[in-house]
Amino acid sequence: MRFDLVADNWVMFAEGAWMTVQLTALSLLIGFCIALPAGLIRARRIRILSPLINIYVYAFRGTPLLVQLFLVYYGLSQFEAVRDSFAWPVLREAYWCALITFSLNSGAYATEIIRGAIETVPKGELEAAKSLGLSPRKVDFLVLIPSALRRALPQYGNEVVFMLHGSVVASVITIQDILGAGRTLNARYYIAYEGFLTAAALYMSITFVLVFAFRMLERRYLRHLRVSH
Amino acid sequence: MENLIEYMPLLLSGALVTITLALFSLVLATVLGALGATGKLSGGIIAKSIVGVYTTLVRGVPDLVLILLIYFGGQRLLNIVGNWFDADYIELSKFWAGVGAIGFIYGAYLTETFRGAYMTIPPGQIDAAKALGMRPISVLRTVTIPQLISFALPGYANVWQVLIKSTAVVSIIGLEDLVGLANDAGKSVREPFIFFAFVFCMYLLFTFISQNIFMYAERKYALKGHDDAV
């Protein structure tokens, strides 16, 4: 094992880690912005919009992220209309394709999580708010949504780890993320283990930090739901 | 579109590779999950810690990283060992490397599924069966297993749905599955969108069919409401 090669190339892994972290974080952020209204519409079963969102969610949750990424990155370039359009400078770039695909994917999973969380908010909480004279909009923004987001924390924590792990496919379309750095190292020195083992260790460390962070958040924000002994 | 029709037999053969890969992986994952759950529930300290390391390790590392590690690392290992015996260059099968990797990954998830299902069985039932003088094997067959199936099915269905999507990344080590073949064919006829759209629809179909099969199974193995009769 030549882990000295990893040490010599630590900058490449650090840059890869930064790429993975920011790509994952941005995708989650954009996905969340899609999911909050979409989840609310699904929970309220608003006509026309709700079935449309359901199709979006079903399509993105029912297919592999890799296929979605290939469809956007390789697929869209097939059409001349896309290549001639103003969006081409963006859609040509592997990074933007990955960001768009990951955001849509995370948005679909998060929509389901938020819908489920909204549906588990007890009716009593909302009736209490209403009886205090809050307007329907205030009930939504001050009671329903904050309460639902707290309840969504455990599943959303899983989604964050899922997105982190899903983001490895970015390396397939030439993005230098953690796995990209590992593959480059292996190819450069003709070795089989070191790059992948380093990548695995980095992903595992980030996963553990995230799991720990969400456990702390749950302890703080779900305190009122814990059964006291 | 004509290109897609022309390539259809090839793509369908790829779909068959994807499905067999998923099914073999599921079998391996089920065996590993059953072993893991047994180890965690009734093993000694050593068995418990081995299973603990296994499940934490797998849940911390992305599937593609493990697949690459098993395929390229396994290839190197096989030939180092082969060299000791003066063997010729051995080529590791992409298909079986994929089955090994995916089965290994989802075995960890099934360990938790089976363990959770076993723990939902009220221990009093097993004690009662023993008190009636039933042999351990018949306790297993008539009390434990039927309930285990019904409690584990929803989790098992979830793992399967994630597993089948996970097979797509095996194409990255060059396996000629649905995704790999569509990638090559779509690029050579310059219609990648149409070919990947087809793959997209095929996966939706897999998801849809498996959903229905599991819904049927859950109904079939549902415990006949013994609780609400009380």
Interface residues (C-beta under 8 A of the other chain):
Chain A: Y58 A59 G62 T63 P64 L65 L66 V67 Q68 F70 L71 Y74 G75 L76 S77 Q78 F79 V161 L164 H165 G166 S167 V168 V169 S171 V172 L179 G182 R183 N186 A192 Y193 F196 L197 A199 A200 Y203 M204 T207 F208
Chain B: L57 R59 G60 V61 P62 D63 L64 V65 L66 L68 L69 F72 G73 Q75 R76 K165 S166 T167 A168 V169 S171 I172 V179 N183 G186 K187 R190 E191 P192 F193 I194 F196 A197 V199 F200 Y203 L204 T207 F208
